[in-house]
Amino acid sequence: MYISKDKARSIFCVISLLLILGLSQCTVTDEKQELSEQLWYNQPASEWLEALPLGNGKLGAMVFGTVNKEHLQFNEETLWAGTPEDPYPENVRKHYLKFQQLNLDGKFAEAEEYGFNNLVVSPTSVRPYESLGDLFITFDHKSEASKYKRKLDLETGITSIEYEIDGKKYQRESFISAKYNALYYRYFSNDSDKVNSKLSYSRYKDIKQSVKDNVLRIDGQIFDDINGYDDNKGGSGEGGYHMKFAARVGVKTQSGNVSSETDQLVVSNANDMVVVFTAATDYNPSQMNYDRNIDAYQKSDNQLTMAMKPSYEDVREEHIKTHAAMYNRVDLDIADIEVDSIPTDIRLENMKNGQEDKYLSQVFFQYGRYLLMGSSGFRAELPANLQGIWNKEKWIQWESDFHLNINLQMNYWPAEVTNLSETVKPLSQFMTRLSEKGKVTAEKYIGSEGWIAHHATNAFGRTVPNGSSKQSQLVNGYCFPIAGAWMSLTMWRHYEFTQDKAYLETVAYPMLQGAAQFFLDFMKENEKGELVTAPSYSPENRYKDPTTGKILKNTIAATMDIQILRDLFRAVIESETILGKENLSKQLQAALTKLPTTKVGKDGTIMEWYEDYEEVQPNHRHISHLFGLYPSTQITQTDPVLFTAAKKTIEKRLSNGGGQTGWSRAWIINFYARLFDGDECVKSINSLLANQVTPNLFDLHPPRIFQIDGNFGAVAGMAEMLVQSNERNTIKLLPALPSTWSQGSVSGLKARGNFEVDITWNEGQLEEATITSIVGGTTKIVYQEKAIQIDLMAGESYVFNMN
Ligand code: FUC
């Protein structure tokens, strides 16, 4: 049935309403249910991994909710240590080509040694993304608090606490306004109890503090230790005074008085206080560098002046409106409850007993979307790094960098399908700039006019290989020149979902084309007539070299490389058709016929490398050779041999103890969704929640490092269980619905071609779906055996059911 979008919505509401009367599990799509997703606790955070995150893409805060000494830890997404550095060894082209040739000749052990001696160059690594510092607010409560509750409301983007002391009620709440680029923290006593409070700031180094006009001013400049180390913690690189940054703290009270002591603000006799916090750096995204034309100190002064002007109520109202408008685009209801009566940390504990908690899964899904909005939405100028924007450390493992051998890619897997398309914007800008820098590297290495990036980069856009050790620089860095090509597929996907031709022409296509150009210049035809990549590796797995018996990573034509290139070449050809260009299409068509095929090895799994090597770690966290299954679409049920082998590949990893990192487990959810096995998806969701997330639902990497990719990967996987649009012009409804999610609904998920999808189901069967075209277009809708071709105008909807 074809109807206009508005009509579809109202029909959907009526149907849902009728269902609600009879079935408690159905939801209304236009009216938010009573039960909005929250994280909540009966105690303050005792460590950072219990604190609750706020973010507007640019400014981030972790709020502890402590009663007597409140703690807020801050980040500003551009505050990176270091300077732009792209070190090249002497005679780089000669050594690079020799390294390539040794790999092509199959002399892998020799190649590794040669590369280590001739290509590794200081500084091997980048310096880290750093914390902005910590604000402490003391309160002079005289007695212990009771009836304490702390929560983060995902729909409003507000974190709050409430408690009682001596029968008096107190409340605090905070949020980060995108409009004013400021954090607001309000304390109020409902019983007009006067409180005296002190505000102080600290950072491990590099700041000067002062108080002027009752504003606490923090002026900073990162000093990088001259002694940067290569094989060491903390990153390496040129020493000296680098990025400038500033933070400002202002206070508004309705009653009471504000004064100052040394480096502290003092609030006396207040029963209502609003703390306002702003921050800035002198980073200039368009230069990928700090820029002394930007005055970070003045910028932060101005921000605070603006942020102090409006009333708290007005800022709060505007914030909720902006935040909720984005958040509420998707609604998921799989839980069986009407009231959330169990705190989040207790729910997590209960999961360790092995039981499923559908409400927690639902919260985890929406929380992932919340984190993507907070780290890459609104005011973001840089993409979400390994920790989004939330990092408390001076140095955290992997420098909290942009890791391009799965992690940054995974961060953006949920962006399109969960209706947060605009979060890709800072990534697109970043990648465009990175690809400009990567042209220099491509030229220096092999004289190509294309561009490359390697397995990790930073805010300064490093495109030469780096690693946390010299060894890593060679094997993880030099052997993964495909990283930029893989990243550019994220831009292609943005086009596929949005159908935004201007974006394709100006952003995605130049990036895709430049990446393809590099690989046309880089690949070599071997004696079998196949085009192979060299150097190459399968992140970050090792194999036993049959010739020397050595354990190695470097090789030629790892399966992932070839699968990425197949997607890349097809994307460029299709882009050129859409845009009416003919630059590389013919060459790429020819190249496609010479790419090695994805093969099945002797144990029945997908071969990870060009040869059927013995792998060293059968439980490896990377499952790169299944790139073709997810995120790519190369392995589908239309090829039963590869489809079965893909399933065996995951089973082998898992039976050996795989999926040990949160992100690896999250990837497995996506794999099983593509294999249409919802029950296996649920097993991985449960495993992730039981073993790999913290009380504040941050995803973990062993030993206990927050890494946000697993949060995002899991969201993508859950969406993929409900809607898939990876097969050309096809939308599959409920392709991997698990048996335990027998009733439910989802609305607002997106499909390629810019369709929006709402579905309700009952007793494990689809009841009804509404597919709305945003820009007009045709697609096939598939549910189990039923398939129907639809052709919609912009704004038009189609209601699909089994009648
Ligand atoms: C990749 C992974 C690691 C880690 C790092 C940030 O290199 O192999 O497990 O997630 O990125």
Residues whose N, C-alpha, C, O or C-beta is under 5 A from the ligand:
A	BS01	FUC	W398 H403 E540
